[in-house]
Amino acid sequence: MVPALLALTLPFSSCENDKDPDKFNTLNFEAPLSARNMIPASSSSATGSFTGKYNKATRVLSYTVTTQGVTPTYIRIYRGAPGTIGPQEFVLSNSGNLTLTPAQENDLIFRNYYVQVGSANNPAGEIRGNIMQNRANPIE
């Protein structure tokens, strides 16, 4: 009787989440970039996007940044939660790879990074977006 009860309860006792980032080696990230995300908000009509694929085994983040309506003078990643201003962590190009430390990996996974693009018209920043796990395609 006990084995039968155990067999019935095991499928329901699991606390695992199929989308739990700890279960997978590759995570997908994104950041929609816009002027309204700037602090303070910018009046620019420019937009852009950051897409990234993070390999937890190698701690390498492969990324691509695209922009529309702006000629970037810089593209950077800063450490800071949504709605805050933080220190610069990385200088980016339009695409590339970054090797992260364990602390940087935690900041990435727990949404503590944002991408900011500056221009000649807005040297303090024209568009910005917080990096978050891609909800439509979070893992591979």
Buried (B, 14 or more C-beta within 10 A) or exposed (E): EEEEEEEEEEEEEEEEEEEEBEEBEBBBBBBBBBBEBBBEEBEBEBBBBBBBBBBBEEBEBBBBBEBEEBEBEEBBBBBBEEEEEBEEBBEBEEEEEBEBEEEBBEBBBEBBBBBBBBBEEBEEBBBBBBBBBBEEEBBE
